[in-house]
Amino acid sequence: MGVDATPDTFSGLVAEGNVLVDFWGPRCQPCLALLPAVEALESSYAGRLALVKVNAPENREVCRNLKVAGLPTYLLYRDGAEVERLTGNPTKGDIEAAVARLVEGGD
């Protein structure tokens, strides 16, 4: 299911381990369509991947700080450092491949 982030909690949520951050919005149809697949990744990589969700309209400060301008956007973190960013219109396959690279340690 993931953890919802706010400006106060974001940095702590991505500080350790492998983290997939899903920037989404309730009116973003591509975001909502990909959500079940993104949530399934957390289960598939149980214990090796954390999912953090950022409701962009409610957390504009986080978006501004990370220069997230469009939805959907996915950021992949390893121990607090951003290692990959998927923007525009990523596919389920794009997200799955990026998560596999993250979890397996490749950049």
C-alpha angles and dihedrals in degrees: 000000000000131000123277113235130211130186088266097050104033101090092047092050094055097038099096136036130349113329132182111202115202114200106197143155132212091238095046105103095190088051092052093045092054096042097090091050092047092049090048089058090062089056093044091054096037110176092009101066134041123200119216119186124203117195095213100203090052095043106041091149091063090048092049094048092050095039094241104164105164141033138274098035126161123195122192119208133190114194094335098315123108108237102171141011129201116195139160109035108339117183127228087256092053091053094045091050093048092050091049090053091048096048094043091052100246123127 
